[in-house]
């Protein structure tokens, strides 16, 4: 992991480097101890609003597999109660039906995942129809498993096919509804980003800083305006479903370069970046609101400023992203101020990485930290 500070952008006069290395250190072990009392947020399914070239349901997701198995097993458990006179008879029926339903569910998930690229080429309505058809075939497969094992005297082929189609239709419908939830979340994030960029205190201060540097440091003024232009361009362009962590880091560096001109030595930034973590996928415009919160709630309220640390680390098949900032004892943390941005980050992560992602945040010993885990 590359520990240290990015020294590419220098926008302070007198040879002071913006990303100068700092001697302070935020002890993650102490900060993260507060997360032992924090409940992890379950994360949801990925997809944008249905589009002709977008998969409306992705059976390759771990969360989808878990939800499908639990949903089918719950339906089977209720169905097995009909006609059962006691618990023993119910368990017997449940075991028998589970012997057909569980393999059928796994086959449905396996085939749907294998045909992922092919299904993505179809229109949303055809994708949903294909999912229901695969469910009917999976139901026949489950029935066939019991019939070939000699556990059924008469195989209910039609009932199995329609049961599989009905259950798969419910699963697909649930996934489509969750897919539609990503559109307002992404739109909210983009509008919040634009508002942050257009907010007078940020825009005017940036322009005033550039004017002040035009004669004394023309190169730094040019770089400052280029950073501002990049922020607007990134916020206005049509975003993909996800971007790389490296792209988000670059955007955050531009933002902090602008704020460095405003706050000078009051803001100290430390970067600890793992090159192997740069390929992880995040929703666009996810990291920048976190560093903006660090500036707003850490640097602005404190006369002596604050320290901001952004670190990334790859741990096996997971990437850990941390954004930390010191908080003045008298400043505190405004829950209302952090709530909107953090809730949006949590929601958008849930729509992209499902149960494979984690989001945590907490304040301890004068340091506020956001910790995000995403798969590589």
N, C-alpha and C positions, 0 to 999 in steps of 0.2 A: 504494500500500500504506500502510496506516495504521501508522506507526512510533510507538512510545511505549508507554504503559502505561494499562491500564484503571483509571480512578479511581472506579468506582462503589461499590466495597465498601471501607469504612473500618472496621476493627475494632481498631485500636490506639489506646490512650489518648493524651492530650496532643496531639491534632491530627495525629498521624502517620498518613499515608495508607498503606493496605496495599500498594497497587500504585504506590508512589512511583517516579518515574523515576530510573533509576540512570545513573551516568556511565561505567560499565564497558561494554565491548563484547567479544563473542566473535567473533573473526574466522573467518567461515565458510570462507574460502579455506584457512586453516591447518588447521582442524578436518577439513575434508572431504578434505584431502590424504591422510589415513589411509585413506580409502575406495578409493584407487587400488589398494590391496592386498587389498581385500575383494571376495569373489566375490558378485555379485548372485544373489539366490535366484530361480529360476524360479517363477512363480506359476501357480496352478491355476484351475479353473472354478468359477463361482458357481452356487449353488442350495442351498436348504435340503433337508431330508429330504422326499421326495415327499409332496405333499398334493394334494387334489382341485383346488385353484385355483393350483397352483404348477407352473411348467414344469420338467420333470425333465431336459430337455436344451435348452441354449440355443445354437443355431447362429449367433447373431449375434456371438459372442465371437471376438476375434482369435485367441486361443489355441486355440479349437475348430477354426477354419479351418486353422490351421497343423498341428495334430495330425491332422486328418482327411486333409489332402493327403499328409502324410508317411506316414501309416499305409497309405493306399491305394497309394501309389507303392511302398512296401516290399513289399506283398503282390504287386503286379504284377511287380516285379523278380524275386521268387522264382519266381512262376508262369512267367515267360518263360524260366527256366533249363531247364524240362522240354522235352526234345526238341532243345535247342540243342547243336550239336556243337562250336562254337567261340565265342569272344567276339564276333566280328562278327555271327554269326547271333543270338546272345543280344541284342545291341544293336538289331538289326533288329526282332526280336520285341518287345523292350521299347518301342521307339519306336511300333510299331503299336498295341500294347495301351494305351500311355499316351495315344495320340490318342483313345481311347474312354473310358478310366478318368478322366482328368483333367477333361474337360468334364462327365462324369456326376457326379463328386464336387462340382464347383462348382455344378451345377444343384441337387443335393440340398441343399447348404448355403444356396443362395439361396432356394429354395422353403420350406425349413424356417424360415429367418429371416423370410420374408414372412408366414408363417402362425403366427408366434410367439404373438400374442394369441389366435388361434382355438384353437391347441393347448393353451394354458394353461387353457382352460375344460373340457378333457376330463380324465377320470380318468387316473392315471399309466399304467395298463395300456393304455388306448386311445392315449395319447400315444406309448408305445413301439411299439405296433402301427402307428400312422401313420408313424412314422419308418422302420420296416422297409418299409412299402408304398411310401413315397417313394423308398427305396433301390432297390426293384425297378423302379420307373418310370424312375429315373435310369439304371439299367443298360440298359434298353431304349433310352433316348435315346442313350447312348454307342455302343451297337451300331448304331443307326440312322445316326449321324454317319459311321461308317466305311462303312456299306453305301451311303449316298447318294453318298459320294465315290468309290465304285467300288473300294475297297480290299479288299472281301470278295466272294468268289464265292458263298458261302453264309453268310447271316447267322445266327449262333447266338443266336436270340432267347431261347429258354428258358434257355440257359446264362447269358446276360447278365443276365436278370431275376433268376435265383436267386443269381448272384454279387453283384449289387447289393444284394439283400435280406440276404445273409449279411454282407457288409461293413458295411452300415448297422446291422445288429443288433449287431455287435461294437462299433461306435462308440457307439451309444445305451447299451449295457450299461456301457461304460467311464465314460460321463458320469454315469449313474445312480449307479454306485459312488462316484464322486468327490462327487456331491451328498450322499450319506449321510455323508460325512466331515465335513460342516460342523456337524452336530448335536452330536457330542461336543466339537468345538472351541468352539462357542458356549456349551455348557453349562459347560465348564471355565472359560471367562472369567467367566461369571455367578457361579459358585461362588467363584472367586477374589476377585471384587469383594465378595461378601457377607462372605467371611472377613476381607477387609481392613477392612470397615466394622465388623464385630463384634469384631475383634481388640481385646483389653482395652486395650492401650497407646494405641490411637487413640480408642476410644469413651470410656474413663474420662477421658483427658486432655481430650477435648472437653467432657464434662459438667462436669468440675472447672473448666475455663476459663469455662464459662457461669455456674457458681455464683459464681465470683470476680467476674464482671462484673455480676451481678444488681443489686447496690446501687449500685456506682459508675457503671456504664454500662448501664442496663437496655435501651436501644435496641440496643446492640451485642450484648448477651446474647441478645436476641430474634432478631437477625439470624443469630447463630451457630447457634442451634437450628433456625432455618429452613433454613440451609444443610445441616445434618446431616440434617434431615427430607427434603430434596430428594435427597440422596445415597441414602438408604434407599429412597425411592420409585422412583427411577430404576433401582436395582439389582433391585428386586423385581418391577417391572412386566414384562409380556410384551413382549419386544423384537421389532422388525421385522427383516427381513433386513439392513437398513442404515439409518443415520441420517446427518444432515448434519454436516459438520465444525463448523458453527456451534453445534449442540447439544452436541457433544463439548467444544468450547471453553468453553461455559457451565458444563458439569459440572466441568471442570478448574478453573475459576475459583472455584467454590464449595469445592472440596476445598482449594485453596491458601489460600482465605480462612480456613478452619478452622485449617490448619497455621500460619498467620501469628500467630494468638493464642498458640499453643504456643511458637513459636520467636522471636517478636518480630523484633528487628533482625537476628537471625542469618540470616534468609531474605530474600533480595532477589529480586523477581520482575519480569521485563520481558516485555511483550507487544508483538509486532510483527505485527499482523493485517491481512491484505488482505481487504477486504470482498467482493471478487469471488471469493475462494476459499471462502466460507462454504457454498456449495451443493454442494461435493464430497461424495461418499458414502463413509462408512466403516462397518465393522462396529461395532455398539454396544459401549460400554465398552472402547474401544480406546485413547483418549488418556489417560484417568485413570490406568491402571497405569503409564504412562510418566512422568507427573509425580510419581506416588508413588515410583517408583524414584529419581527425581531428589532427592526429599526424603530418602529412606531412605539412599541411598549418597552423597549430596552434603552435605546439611545435618546430619544426625544425627551422623556420625562426626567432624565438624569443630567445634572449640570456637569458631572465628570465624564459622561458618556457611558459606553458599554462595550463589551466584547462579544463578538458574534463568531461562532464556529460552525462550519459546515463540513461534515465528514461523510464519506461513503466507504463501504467495505463489502467485499464479496466473501460470503461464508458458505462454501459448498454450492448448492443450487439456489441460494438466496442472496439478496443484496440488502444491506442495512444502510439507510440514509438517516442522518441525524442533523437537526438544526437547533443549535443552542444559543442562548443569549443571557448575559447577566442582567439582573434587575436590581435597581436601587432599592434599598430597604424601605424608603418612604414612598416609592412609586407603586409597588405592588403590581399585580396582574389584573387587568380589567377583563373579567370573564365575558362581558358583553362585547368588548372589542375583539377578543380572540374568537368568540363563538362562531360568527358567520363564516369566517375564512376556514377555520378548522373543521366545521361541520361539512362545508363544501368539499374539502380535501378528503375527509372520511367517506363521504357519499360517492365521490367519483372513483376512489380506490376500490370501493365495494363493487362498483359496476364493472371494473376492469379486471380485478384479480381474484374476486370471489374469496373462498376460504383460504387461499394460498397467500393472501396479503394480510398485514397487520398494521394498525395505526394506534399509537400511544402518545400521550402528552402529559406533562406534569411539571410542577414547580417544587424545587427542593434546594435548600441552602443558598437562596438567592440566584439560582440558575433555572431558567425555563427551557425545557427541551421537548422537541417533537421527534418521535422516532417512528420510522416507516420501514417495513419489511416487504419486499416484493420478490417474486421469482425471477430468475435470470431469463 
